[in-house]
Amino acid sequence: MMKHILLTFSILSCLALSMSAQAREVTFTTQLARYNGSGAYFAIYLLDANNKYQQTIWVAGKERKYYSHLRGWSRASGKKSAEYDGKTGASITSGRALTITQNIDDSLIDSGYKIVIDSAVEDANSNQADVSTPLTTAGSGKAVIGSGYVMSFTYDLK
């Protein structure tokens, strides 16, 4: 009887934990400005309320040798491949947009976290925090203007 009670409690505990760790589907759209030059590399990542790196959402550009130009992200993430494995794609060219969808833990929304984008173009400037915006319910669907190669950025919470 005691084993049955412990097993039931253990299963209920696991169910409660899995239910409390909910993730929400978030669509991120990055529209690049028109510029002269090669495709842009950029990293989309999360910082906590203390500006401490938390996770990589996406890296546009597959050649690792250019990641050091994404200064804030490369320094914070340590460019560890575990941080961006499965979260990379081709660089994006002038005037084009990239739309990706990722699951983000609900606990990160409306709790001081922010989305940051660093951008760079080969043989041109790099922009640390080209975009920096709080991850909030109120900010969902609202365009943020970038300060470098990013013309605008939007995230949509599902």
Steps between C-alpha positions, in 0.01 A plus 500: 500500500780740592678434166174571317455832684861603431471406134174696467657802673804477272285490185287791622815701581637441150169603345488818708858590404439441131182707512674792674778517240288617208648634179341737256557508126652834401554620143795736448518711183814698418479734199837625378555849366638555152879527506796429271699190575485130572232317694457602861584278792291551808431331832167519681538420870351553845641690797349488848406802714868533604618504135643150542492274194235227518455333161545528125181514298653508150824573314481608135823405325672164516871587481623492858803718417267803474327446835755712685358803317175444690677637805237495774371156411841340436642629828194403703441156344868415472422390142443151640344291227254355754354850524406517133485141371179466300441874524691624194420583141641689205597864522227741386557750219413867473130581523394141575316364802549196720208346687557217748285339766637372830350383828576735789431407862201695635696596811728722288214717371415812702781427748780740401650300212587674177565400143825630351627486142864557405570546128803514271587504130833382358738791427255743664379601845376279779224609735480375855138521621369611159165418666429468871141467619322358806330162456149598609145416413439870427790508250369208296427603141658845535788586268830616651734706282861382485805726523711325234422240234165410656227724362235350730442207732175350624417208724154347524392291796257221412 
